[in-house]
Amino acid sequence: MNATVKVAEWQGDVVFLHEVIAGAADRSYGIQVAKLAGLPPAVIARAKSVLAELEAAERAAPAQRLLDELPLFAAAVRRPEPQGAAHAPDPALTALDGLDPDSLTPREALEALYKLKGLRTQTAG
């Protein structure tokens, strides 16, 4: 069971009413509690600024936030590629597709691995 302390706001301040009620708090009171705890005004101002930025970003992209919060094993969401992104196939993947691991000797497998590593280094750098 969730429980919270009943809170009232008055002239920008919070007043904890010393009454425990069932349920969750309707919002976070971290900044107000920091103010009550005597943190410096500069810290409170910065916290308000960060909170405003986070809330603005949340309003700007609620759908993206929902996608980011999907369960780990949900279907992958394809992100659109940036404008002008090259669609050239990865040479290492092309080479890998041409390999038959069951037909390679250990020496050939090692050589193929070095070749793939070299291709990845070339495309990454």
N, CA, C and O of each residue as an XYZ file, in Angstrom:
500
protein
N       0.837     -1.174      0.000
C       0.000      0.000      0.000
C       0.887      1.244      0.000
O       1.804      1.358      0.813
N       0.616      2.154     -0.895
C       1.308      3.443     -0.911
C       0.670      4.379      0.101
O      -0.543      4.360      0.311
N       1.498      5.187      0.715
C       0.999      6.214      1.632
C       1.835      7.465      1.430
O       3.006      7.387      1.058
N       1.240      8.596      1.672
C       1.936      9.865      1.522
C       1.449     10.838      2.585
O       0.413     10.626      3.215
N       2.198     11.886      2.768
C       1.795     12.928      3.711
C       1.000     13.963      2.935
O       1.410     14.383      1.853
N      -0.115     14.370      3.473
C      -0.947     15.375      2.829
C      -0.183     16.696      2.806
O       0.423     17.100      3.798
N      -0.227     17.357      1.651
C       0.543     18.579      1.438
C      -0.379     19.677      0.933
O      -1.281     19.430      0.133
N      -0.140     20.888      1.408
C      -0.834     22.064      0.885
C       0.223     23.047      0.407
O       1.306     23.135      0.984
N      -0.096     23.785     -0.649
C       0.820     24.814     -1.131
C       0.217     26.174     -0.815
O      -0.980     26.406     -0.981
N       1.096     27.072     -0.352
C       0.632     28.407     -0.006
C       1.724     29.401     -0.344
O       2.823     29.329      0.206
N       1.432     30.334     -1.247
C       2.352     31.381     -1.678
C       3.711     30.816     -2.111
O       4.762     31.334     -1.733
N       3.667     29.755     -2.902
C       4.889     29.166     -3.430
C       5.620     28.238     -2.483
O       6.639     27.658     -2.859
N       5.133     28.084     -1.278
C       5.752     27.186     -0.306
C       4.850     25.985     -0.081
O       3.649     26.036     -0.346
N       5.440     24.907      0.411
C       4.641     23.739      0.755
C       4.508     23.661      2.266
O       5.403     24.048      3.018
N       3.368     23.152      2.680
C       3.107     22.939      4.104
C       2.703     21.483      4.250
O       1.697     21.048      3.690
N       3.495     20.733      5.009
C       3.160     19.340      5.263
C       2.157     19.323      6.408
O       2.434     19.841      7.490
N       0.999     18.731      6.171
C      -0.119     18.824      7.104
C      -0.114     17.759      8.191
O      -1.085     17.650      8.940
N       0.933     16.985      8.295
C       1.068     15.960      9.341
C      -0.095     14.974      9.322
O      -0.525     14.483     10.365
N      -0.596     14.692      8.124
C      -1.676     13.722      7.970
C      -1.259     12.721      6.896
O      -1.023     13.094      5.747
N      -1.172     11.453      7.277
C      -0.804     10.408      6.332
C      -2.069      9.928      5.640
O      -3.061      9.593      6.287
N      -2.016      9.901      4.298
C      -3.169      9.455      3.522
C      -2.737      8.339      2.574
O      -1.558      8.215      2.245
N      -3.692      7.537      2.144
C      -3.408      6.447      1.206
C      -3.137      7.021     -0.177
O      -3.702      8.044     -0.560
N      -2.267      6.350     -0.915
C      -1.981      6.764     -2.286
C      -0.595      7.355     -2.420
O       0.167      7.441     -1.458
N      -0.291      7.758     -3.635
C       1.014      8.341     -3.935
C       0.895      9.859     -3.977
O      -0.196     10.402     -4.147
N       2.013     10.526     -3.821
C       2.023     11.988     -3.925
C       1.633     12.380     -5.345
O       1.925     11.655     -6.296
N       0.980     13.517     -5.484
C       0.533     13.948     -6.804
C       1.677     14.487     -7.657
O       1.549     14.575     -8.878
N       2.786     14.846     -7.032
C       3.974     15.300     -7.748
C       5.159     15.277     -6.795
O       5.007     14.975     -5.611
N       6.334     15.596     -7.314
C       7.538     15.627     -6.489
C       7.653     16.976     -5.787
O       7.368     18.021     -6.371
N       8.069     16.938     -4.548
C       8.260     18.161     -3.779
C       9.733     18.348     -3.415
O      10.049     18.996     -2.417
N      10.627     17.787     -4.218
C      12.052     17.835     -3.910
C      12.615     19.236     -3.798
O      13.386     19.522     -2.883
N      12.241     20.112     -4.715
C      12.774     21.478     -4.678
C      12.257     22.220     -3.452
O      13.002     22.950     -2.799
N      10.972     22.029     -3.143
C      10.414     22.698     -1.967
C      11.063     22.186     -0.684
O      11.326     22.962      0.235
N      11.319     20.888     -0.621
C      11.961     20.313      0.563
C      13.398     20.822      0.673
O      13.876     21.097      1.774
N      14.088     20.947     -0.463
C      15.448     21.498     -0.441
C      15.441     22.928      0.091
O      16.338     23.328      0.834
N      14.435     23.681     -0.291
C      14.299     25.058      0.209
C      14.054     25.060      1.714
O      14.644     25.851      2.450
N      13.170     24.156      2.164
C      12.902     24.046      3.605
C      14.156     23.623      4.370
O      14.346     24.007      5.524
N      15.013     22.828      3.716
C      16.231     22.345      4.367
C      17.322     23.412      4.419
O      18.356     23.215      5.056
N      17.091     24.532      3.753
C      18.043     25.629      3.830
C      19.150     25.606      2.795
O      20.191     26.231      2.999
N      18.955     24.900      1.685
C      19.964     24.923      0.632
C      20.093     26.337      0.080
O      19.123     27.095      0.103
N      21.269     26.705     -0.415
C      21.492     28.065     -0.918
C      20.533     28.417     -2.063
O      20.159     27.550     -2.852
N      20.140     29.686     -2.148
C      19.223     30.113     -3.216
C      19.734     29.787     -4.622
O      18.934     29.499     -5.512
N      21.048     29.827     -4.834
C      21.594     29.502     -6.158
C      21.315     28.043     -6.526
O      21.039     27.733     -7.686
N      21.385     27.164     -5.551
C      21.104     25.741     -5.796
C      19.626     25.554     -6.123
O      19.278     24.809     -7.039
N      18.768     26.225     -5.381
C      17.320     26.133     -5.619
C      16.992     26.668     -7.014
O      16.210     26.059     -7.743
N      17.584     27.800     -7.385
C      17.331     28.389     -8.705
C      17.782     27.447     -9.814
O      17.078     27.279    -10.810
N      18.945     26.836     -9.650
C      19.444     25.902    -10.667
C      18.542     24.679    -10.768
O      18.278     24.195    -11.868
N      18.070     24.179     -9.641
C      17.167     23.021     -9.647
C      15.872     23.363    -10.375
O      15.353     22.549    -11.140
N      15.353     24.562    -10.139
C      14.128     24.983    -10.839
C      14.366     25.069    -12.338
O      13.502     24.692    -13.130
N      15.529     25.563    -12.730
C      15.875     25.680    -14.147
C      15.965     24.305    -14.807
O      15.432     24.098    -15.898
N      16.636     23.376    -14.146
C      16.766     22.014    -14.685
C      15.395     21.352    -14.784
O      15.092     20.696    -15.781
N      14.574     21.520    -13.764
C      13.231     20.934    -13.784
C      12.412     21.502    -14.935
O      11.713     20.757    -15.623
N      12.490     22.810    -15.153
C      11.748     23.430    -16.252
C      12.200     22.870    -17.599
O      11.369     22.621    -18.472
N      13.509     22.671    -17.777
C      14.021     22.099    -19.021
C      13.527     20.667    -19.217
O      13.131     20.290    -20.320
N      13.549     19.881    -18.161
C      13.087     18.494    -18.258
C      11.604     18.430    -18.589
O      11.182     17.622    -19.417
N      10.814     19.279    -17.945
C       9.377     19.290    -18.213
C       9.089     19.748    -19.635
O       8.195     19.207    -20.285
N       9.834     20.739    -20.133
C       9.646     21.211    -21.506
C      10.002     20.112    -22.503
O       9.294     19.915    -23.491
N      11.089     19.403    -22.250
C      11.491     18.311    -23.139
C      10.455     17.197    -23.124
O      10.191     16.579    -24.155
N       9.871     16.940    -21.965
C       8.855     15.895    -21.855
C       7.604     16.275    -22.634
O       6.988     15.422    -23.274
N       7.224     17.546    -22.584
C       6.052     17.998    -23.342
C       6.335     17.982    -24.839
O       5.437     17.729    -25.642
N       7.578     18.251    -25.215
C       7.934     18.338    -26.630
C       7.957     16.974    -27.310
O       7.653     16.876    -28.499
N       8.307     15.930    -26.584
C       8.454     14.614    -27.212
C       7.881     13.502    -26.344
O       8.610     12.577    -25.983
N       6.581     13.564    -25.993
C       6.038     12.493    -25.145
C       6.031     11.132    -25.834
O       6.207     10.106    -25.178
N       5.831     11.115    -27.141
C       5.807      9.825    -27.841
C       7.183      9.170    -27.807
O       7.291      7.958    -27.618
N       8.233      9.966    -27.990
C       9.584      9.411    -27.953
C       9.898      8.869    -26.572
O      10.535      7.823    -26.444
N       9.455      9.572    -25.534
C       9.695      9.106    -24.169
C       9.008      7.767    -23.955
O       9.577      6.871    -23.332
N       7.791      7.621    -24.465
C       7.084      6.348    -24.323
C       7.832      5.229    -25.043
O       7.943      4.120    -24.519
N       8.343      5.511    -26.232
C       9.101      4.496    -26.961
C      10.355      4.100    -26.202
O      10.707      2.922    -26.144
N      11.033      5.091    -25.615
C      12.258      4.805    -24.876
C      11.995      3.992    -23.618
O      12.890      3.298    -23.134
N      10.774      4.066    -23.076
C      10.464      3.364    -21.840
C       9.823      1.996    -22.068
O       9.422      1.335    -21.110
N       9.723      1.566    -23.326
C       9.156      0.250    -23.601
C      10.004     -0.824    -22.940
O      11.192     -0.615    -22.698
N       9.406     -1.963    -22.648
C      10.176     -3.042    -22.023
C      11.364     -3.455    -22.890
O      11.370     -3.270    -24.107
N      12.354     -4.012    -22.231
C      13.597     -4.405    -22.884
C      13.363     -5.333    -24.068
O      14.043     -5.210    -25.087
N      12.420     -6.254    -23.955
C      12.240     -7.254    -24.986
C      11.129     -6.909    -25.967
O      10.694     -7.773    -26.728
N      10.662     -5.669    -25.966
C       9.666     -5.250    -26.949
C      10.329     -5.197    -28.322
O      11.554     -5.146    -28.432
N       9.515     -5.211    -29.349
C      10.058     -5.144    -30.703
C      10.896     -3.883    -30.862
O      10.536     -2.815    -30.367
N      11.998     -4.022    -31.547
C      12.899     -2.878    -31.746
C      12.232     -1.844    -32.632
O      11.561     -2.183    -33.608
N      12.420     -0.596    -32.288
C      11.885      0.506    -33.074
C      13.005      1.026    -33.960
O      14.084      1.362    -33.472
N      12.751      1.092    -35.252
C      13.758      1.624    -36.173
C      13.731      3.134    -36.104
O      12.694      3.760    -36.326
N      14.854      3.704    -35.801
C      14.996      5.157    -35.789
C      15.291      5.608    -37.219
O      16.061      4.957    -37.926
N      14.691      6.707    -37.648
C      14.993      7.182    -38.997
C      16.461      7.582    -39.109
O      17.036      8.161    -38.187
N      17.057      7.259    -40.264
C      18.453      7.613    -40.479
C      18.542      9.101    -40.770
O      17.627      9.676    -41.359
N      19.636      9.725    -40.361
C      19.810     11.151    -40.635
C      19.769     11.436    -42.127
O      20.130     10.580    -42.936
N      19.331     12.629    -42.494
C      19.292     13.032    -43.894
C      20.682     12.904    -44.500
O      21.673     13.295    -43.885
N      20.749     12.364    -45.689
C      22.023     12.256    -46.386
C      22.884     11.094    -45.931
O      24.028     10.977    -46.369
N      22.370     10.233    -45.071
C      23.167      9.098    -44.604
C      23.393      8.138    -45.769
O      22.472      7.835    -46.527
N      24.611      7.673    -45.896
C      24.951      6.758    -46.985
C      24.310      5.398    -46.735
O      24.229      4.929    -45.599
N      23.863      4.783    -47.807
C      23.241      3.466    -47.687
C      24.152      2.384    -48.242
O      23.673      1.332    -48.666
N      25.452      2.624    -48.245
C      26.398      1.631    -48.745
C      26.463      0.467    -47.768
O      26.482      0.675    -46.555
N      26.496     -0.761    -48.289
C      26.584     -1.913    -47.386
C      27.926     -1.932    -46.662
O      28.938     -1.477    -47.195
N      27.922     -2.448    -45.476
C      29.141     -2.566    -44.676
C      30.007     -3.661    -45.299
O      29.560     -4.802    -45.418
N      31.242     -3.333    -45.701
C      32.101     -4.344    -46.339
C      32.361     -5.555    -45.448
O      32.471     -6.676    -45.945
N      32.459     -5.340    -44.140
C      32.705     -6.465    -43.234
C      31.508     -7.410    -43.221
O      31.677     -8.629    -43.207
N      30.297     -6.849    -43.224
C      29.106     -7.705    -43.240
C      28.981     -8.449    -44.564
O      28.575     -9.610    -44.596
N      29.331     -7.774    -45.654
C      29.302     -8.432    -46.960
C      30.280     -9.606    -46.984
O      29.948    -10.689    -47.466
N      31.488     -9.385    -46.460
C      32.486    -10.466    -46.408
C      32.019    -11.588    -45.490
O      32.205    -12.765    -45.798
N      31.422    -11.229    -44.383
C      30.936    -12.231    -43.430
C      29.841    -13.090    -44.049
O      29.795    -14.300    -43.829
N      28.961    -12.462    -44.823
C      27.897    -13.218    -45.483
C      28.455    -14.256    -46.454
O      27.812    -15.273    -46.711
N      29.640    -14.005    -46.989
C      30.242    -14.930    -47.948
C      31.023    -16.068    -47.313
O      31.535    -16.934    -48.023
N      31.124    -16.083    -46.007
C      31.894    -17.130    -45.328
C      31.023    -18.337    -44.986
O      29.850    -18.203    -44.636
N      31.628    -19.512    -45.096
C      30.995    -20.745    -44.630
C      31.883    -21.300    -43.525
O      32.859    -21.993    -43.816
N      31.569    -21.013    -42.261
C      32.462    -21.406    -41.170
C      32.723    -22.907    -41.097
O      33.784    -23.327    -40.635
N      31.774    -23.715    -41.543
C      31.953    -25.163    -41.465
C      32.986    -25.678    -42.461
O      33.507    -26.781    -42.296
N      33.287    -24.890    -43.492
C      34.246    -25.361    -44.498
C      35.642    -24.778    -44.297
O      36.549    -25.082    -45.071
N      35.831    -23.950    -43.278
C      37.129    -23.314    -43.049
C      38.012    -24.152    -42.131
O      37.547    -24.749    -41.160
N      39.296    -24.175    -42.467
C      40.263    -24.765    -41.538
C      40.495    -23.748    -40.421
O      40.145    -22.579    -40.579
N      41.072    -24.164    -39.309
C      41.361    -23.191    -38.249
C      42.205    -22.018    -38.750
O      41.965    -20.870    -38.376
N      43.187    -22.311    -39.593
C      44.042    -21.237    -40.126
C      43.224    -20.278    -41.001
O      43.378    -19.062    -40.893
N      42.359    -20.817    -41.865
C      41.518    -19.980    -42.728
C      40.537    -19.146    -41.897
O      40.260    -17.991    -42.224
N      40.022    -19.736    -40.836
C      39.102    -19.004    -39.964
C      39.812    -17.828    -39.297
O      39.253    -16.737    -39.188
N      41.049    -18.058    -38.852
C      41.825    -16.989    -38.230
C      42.119    -15.877    -39.239
O      42.018    -14.694    -38.912
N      42.483    -16.262    -40.463
C      42.744    -15.266    -41.508
C      41.473    -14.471    -41.823
O      41.528    -13.255    -42.008
N      40.337    -15.155    -41.883
C      39.067    -14.474    -42.152
C      38.737    -13.489    -41.031
O      38.240    -12.391    -41.281
N      39.018    -13.893    -39.803
C      38.768    -13.014    -38.662
C      39.618    -11.751    -38.747
O      39.126    -10.648    -38.512
N      40.898    -11.916    -39.085
C      41.771    -10.750    -39.244
C      41.284     -9.855    -40.390
O      41.329     -8.629    -40.283
N      40.821    -10.465    -41.477
C      40.313     -9.689    -42.607
C      39.079     -8.885    -42.189
O      38.964     -7.703    -42.513
N      38.161     -9.528    -41.472
C      36.957     -8.830    -41.004
C      37.318     -7.686    -40.065
O      36.749     -6.598    -40.147
N      38.261     -7.942    -39.183
C      38.710     -6.909    -38.249
C      39.291     -5.722    -39.018
O      39.025     -4.568    -38.682
N      40.083     -6.010    -40.048
C      40.657     -4.947    -40.872
C      39.592     -4.142    -41.598
O      39.688     -2.918    -41.686
N      38.580     -4.821    -42.116
C      37.490     -4.125    -42.801
C      36.733     -3.210    -41.841
O      36.365     -2.095    -42.211
N      36.500     -3.671    -40.618
C      35.794     -2.848    -39.622
C      36.628     -1.632    -39.247
O      36.093     -0.539    -39.064
N      37.937     -1.824    -39.132
C      38.823     -0.709    -38.789
C      38.811      0.337    -39.899
O      38.802      1.536    -39.622
N      38.811     -0.114    -41.157
C      38.796      0.815    -42.295
C      37.504      1.624    -42.340
O      37.540      2.831    -42.581
N      36.364      0.974    -42.111
C      35.083      1.681    -42.208
C      34.819      2.563    -40.999
O      34.091      3.550    -41.102
N      35.400      2.221    -39.853
C      35.181      3.026    -38.644
C      36.078      4.252    -38.621
O      35.723      5.251    -37.996
N      37.203      4.209    -39.264
C      38.157      5.294    -39.131
C      38.297      6.090    -40.351
O      39.074      7.045    -40.380
